[in-house]
Amino acid sequence: MKRRKFLTLLGGAAAAWPLAARAQQSDRVRRIGFLRAAPPPERELEAFLRGLADRGWVQGRNFVLVTQWGDGNVARLPELAVMLMNAGVDIILAEGVVTTRAARAVTTTIPIVMTGGADPFVGGLVQSLARPGGNVTGFSTLAADIAGKRLEIFRDTVPGLDRVAILVPRAARNLFAAAQDQAARTLGIDLVYIDLPGPESAEAVMRQAVSAGVQGALLLVGPFSSSSQRQTIVDLAAELRLPVMYERREYIRQGGLVTYGPDATDLYRRAAGYVATILAGAHPGDLPIEQPTKFELAINLKTAKALGLEIPTKLLALADEVIE
């Protein structure tokens, strides 16, 4: 969506607020922090702002968005978290468990809403899913539950798949390893974990995967969030003729092979509801950790053809998007 059109849409939503919703708002302009290791998201941010607008919160009117977005380097998160806290935010939106842990390390009082956390129990972020306690709540991406499904889809996409590289930042590896290992054992697939610290390491990491003798790679929690960074990894995969499976649909639209994972825009829209509820006075520790209800499977047939792969009809029938 074009920026001008999006701003017009938000303005229209503000004009349509019910008077009761406006009456519930405090006169004080709130400061909503957004912490992310990667560059700013596009459709996820749009979904988040839409969700807030639907609940009477419009940027520049009754809240300001204070952002600390990195360049894909997970090691910068502690520094970014401190900068965000020093900005005097009332609440923090944090993407993923690693980012949430960085925020929690600098504050146990400011509410934190997590989006897409693979395992919220890692690092003691929550006490239970039903009642997290403390200052963290939000959404888990069901890493343990979708690991098997993701590998099954990848095996159907790449015949003879029995050795797969897992490309993931070292700081996030423990969030996925147990679930991925169990799923791989069940399916008879060997896994090779390769550290992916940042976008600048993409070529070396991809070449390392090929040297490891894998038939494909899974990109998990990749730091490639800008369009140019995504294109870099997609182009490298094509050059090396390495089938890669991604978590988010944007990769497929830029030439990636296949993606399967929770619908990120839906998670951000729902996160807006949690933010609005907490700003209205709810305690984060009383709000349950929710799970994704929408998942996305997308396949790029043009890329499959270039790799000499024939996608099974049953898989195409399940896909939310097929690019030909």
Salt bridges, closest charged atoms under 4 A:
GLU42 OE1 - ARG230 NH2 3.98
GLU44 OE2 - ARG248 NH1 2.79
GLU46 OE2 - ARG50 NE 3.36
GLU79 OE2 - ARG76 NH2 3.52
ASP90 OD1 - ARG28 NH1 3.10
GLU95 OE1 - ARG36 NE 3.01
GLU95 OE1 - ARG248 NH2 3.59
ASP156 OD2 - LYS314 NZ 3.99
ASP195 OD2 - ARG170 NH2 3.71
GLU203 OE2 - ARG207 NE 3.12
GLU239 OE2 - ARG207 NH2 3.07
GLU247 OE2 - ARG150 NH2 3.77
GLU250 OE2 - ARG43 NE 2.52
ASP266 OD1 - ARG269 NH2 2.50
ASP266 OD2 - ARG270 NH1 3.88
ASP266 OD1 - LYS294 NZ 4.00
ASP286 OD1 - ARG131 NH2 2.80
GLU290 OE1 - ARG270 NH2 2.79
GLU296 OE1 - ARG43 NH2 3.35
GLU296 OE2 - ARG249 NH2 3.20
GLU321 OE1 - ARG249 NH1 3.21
GLU321 OE1 - ARG253 NH2 3.10
